[in-house]
Amino acid sequence: MIALVQSQSFLGEGDENPYLHITDFEQTCDCLRIEGICDETLRWKLFPFSLKGKAIQWYNTAVGKQQGDWGSLRSNFCLDFYPISQITDLTVKVLTIKQESKETLALD
């Protein structure tokens, strides 16, 4: 299982999407059941194996602040690697799309 998680590593670089990483990671974890271990604990145990580079450095400093709350760790991970400012910028771009003079709406 660790090898599978490691094969989907997140580096924390450039255009990587932390939301997609978390989704893929959680889906991978959902394929494994260990008697006596809840899903949240399993995710906590496996998550650092899915990180490399800047992302594992982030984890090592952030993990103590989360106090065992997977939802908090997940949210902070996503916001730190894909901050609200980027989301706001994308939202503004979508909301301000306008048709240029040589563009048509009809499909050929």
ZIZICOR-V750284 format. One record per residue. N is the residue number from 1. RES is the residue in one letter. SS is DSSP state (alpha for helix, beta for strand, coil for the rest). BURIAL is b if it has 16 or more other C-alpha atoms within 10 Angstrom, else e. D_LAST is the distance of its C-alpha to the last C-alpha in whole Angstrom. Layout:
# ZIZICOR-V750284
n->N res->RES ss->SS burial->BURIAL d_last->D_LAST
n->N res->RES ss->SS burial->BURIAL d_last->D_LAST
This chain:
# ZIZICOR-V750284
n->1 res->M ss->coil burial->e d_last->49
n->2 res->I ss->alpha burial->e d_last->49
n->3 res->A ss->alpha burial->e d_last->48
n->4 res->L ss->alpha burial->e d_last->44
n->5 res->V ss->alpha burial->b d_last->44
n->6 res->Q ss->alpha burial->b d_last->45
n->7 res->S ss->coil burial->e d_last->42
n->8 res->Q ss->coil burial->e d_last->40
n->9 res->S ss->coil burial->b d_last->42
n->10 res->F ss->beta burial->b d_last->41
n->11 res->L ss->coil burial->b d_last->42
n->12 res->G ss->coil burial->b d_last->41
n->13 res->E ss->coil burial->e d_last->39
n->14 res->G ss->coil burial->e d_last->36
n->15 res->D ss->coil burial->e d_last->33
n->16 res->E ss->coil burial->e d_last->34
n->17 res->N ss->coil burial->e d_last->34
n->18 res->P ss->alpha burial->b d_last->37
n->19 res->Y ss->alpha burial->b d_last->35
n->20 res->L ss->alpha burial->e d_last->34
n->21 res->H ss->alpha burial->b d_last->37
n->22 res->I ss->alpha burial->b d_last->39
n->23 res->T ss->alpha burial->e d_last->37
n->24 res->D ss->alpha burial->e d_last->37
n->25 res->F ss->alpha burial->b d_last->41
n->26 res->E ss->alpha burial->b d_last->41
n->27 res->Q ss->alpha burial->e d_last->40
n->28 res->T ss->alpha burial->e d_last->42
n->29 res->C ss->alpha burial->b d_last->45
n->30 res->D ss->coil burial->e d_last->44
n->31 res->C ss->coil burial->e d_last->45
n->32 res->L ss->coil burial->e d_last->48
n->33 res->R ss->coil burial->e d_last->51
n->34 res->I ss->coil burial->e d_last->55
n->35 res->E ss->coil burial->e d_last->57
n->36 res->G ss->coil burial->e d_last->59
n->37 res->I ss->coil burial->e d_last->56
n->38 res->C ss->coil burial->e d_last->53
n->39 res->D ss->alpha burial->b d_last->50
n->40 res->E ss->alpha burial->e d_last->50
n->41 res->T ss->alpha burial->e d_last->53
n->42 res->L ss->alpha burial->b d_last->51
n->43 res->R ss->alpha burial->b d_last->48
n->44 res->W ss->alpha burial->b d_last->51
n->45 res->K ss->alpha burial->e d_last->53
n->46 res->L ss->alpha burial->b d_last->50
n->47 res->F ss->alpha burial->b d_last->47
n->48 res->P ss->alpha burial->b d_last->49
n->49 res->F ss->alpha burial->b d_last->49
n->50 res->S ss->alpha burial->b d_last->45
n->51 res->L ss->beta burial->b d_last->45
n->52 res->K ss->coil burial->b d_last->46
n->53 res->G ss->coil burial->e d_last->47
n->54 res->K ss->alpha burial->e d_last->46
n->55 res->A ss->alpha burial->b d_last->45
n->56 res->I ss->alpha burial->b d_last->49
n->57 res->Q ss->alpha burial->e d_last->50
n->58 res->W ss->alpha burial->b d_last->49
n->59 res->Y ss->alpha burial->b d_last->50
n->60 res->N ss->alpha burial->e d_last->53
n->61 res->T ss->alpha burial->e d_last->54
n->62 res->A ss->alpha burial->e d_last->52
n->63 res->V ss->alpha burial->b d_last->53
n->64 res->G ss->alpha burial->e d_last->56
n->65 res->K ss->alpha burial->e d_last->55
n->66 res->Q ss->alpha burial->e d_last->53
n->67 res->Q ss->coil burial->e d_last->56
n->68 res->G ss->coil burial->e d_last->55
n->69 res->D ss->coil burial->e d_last->52
n->70 res->W ss->alpha burial->b d_last->49
n->71 res->G ss->alpha burial->e d_last->46
n->72 res->S ss->alpha burial->e d_last->48
n->73 res->L ss->alpha burial->b d_last->47
n->74 res->R ss->alpha burial->b d_last->44
n->75 res->S ss->alpha burial->e d_last->43
n->76 res->N ss->alpha burial->e d_last->45
n->77 res->F ss->alpha burial->b d_last->43
n->78 res->C ss->alpha burial->b d_last->40
n->79 res->L ss->alpha burial->b d_last->41
n->80 res->D ss->alpha burial->e d_last->43
n->81 res->F ss->alpha burial->b d_last->40
n->82 res->Y ss->coil burial->b d_last->37
n->83 res->P ss->coil burial->e d_last->39
n->84 res->I ss->alpha burial->e d_last->38
n->85 res->S ss->alpha burial->e d_last->37
n->86 res->Q ss->alpha burial->e d_last->34
n->87 res->I ss->alpha burial->e d_last->33
n->88 res->T ss->alpha burial->e d_last->33
n->89 res->D ss->alpha burial->e d_last->32
n->90 res->L ss->alpha burial->e d_last->28
n->91 res->T ss->alpha burial->e d_last->29
n->92 res->V ss->alpha burial->e d_last->29
n->93 res->K ss->alpha burial->e d_last->26
n->94 res->V ss->alpha burial->e d_last->24
n->95 res->L ss->alpha burial->e d_last->25
n->96 res->T ss->coil burial->e d_last->25
n->97 res->I ss->coil burial->e d_last->21
n->98 res->K ss->coil burial->e d_last->20
n->99 res->Q ss->coil burial->e d_last->17
n->100 res->E ss->coil burial->e d_last->18
n->101 res->S ss->coil burial->e d_last->18
n->102 res->K ss->coil burial->e d_last->15
n->103 res->E ss->coil burial->e d_last->12
n->104 res->T ss->coil burial->e d_last->10
n->105 res->L ss->coil burial->e d_last->10
n->106 res->A ss->coil burial->e d_last->6
n->107 res->L ss->coil burial->e d_last->4
n->108 res->D ss->coil burial->e d_last->0
